[in-house]
Amino acid sequence: DLTEEEQRKANKGTLFIPFSQFPLKNLRKDCFYHTTPAMQTPKALENVDSCENWLPRRVMSVWRIAGILHALEGWEEHECGYTISNIDKVWEACLKHGFQLLTVPTQSKS
């Protein structure tokens, strides 16, 4: 978690990207807040409304998708701490199973 004090120390225009499954509280109007890393679910996936109440319908956090991919692909390795799988291999598996890039509207300054 990023404390309010830490957020206030950031430079104007900072982009905050959550590194945990929970989104940050939008405290600063002069900064940008990205959503929790997430993807659109495959159309074939049934009975999905919303996995987290801060994400749109049929959108799933990458934390959940990772578990699904590990099961579908039969991967035995575990990603803990700074150890992660080959990102290209994971990306290809996401696309192969129908997960799609989530487009996030950008903030525009008037």
Secondary structure, DSSP 4 states (H G I P E B T S, - for coil): ---HHHHHHSPTTPEE--SSSSPPP---TTSEEPPPSEEEPPTT--S-S-SSTTS-TTEEEHHHHHHHHHHHHT------TT----HHHHHHHHHHTT-EEPP-PPP---
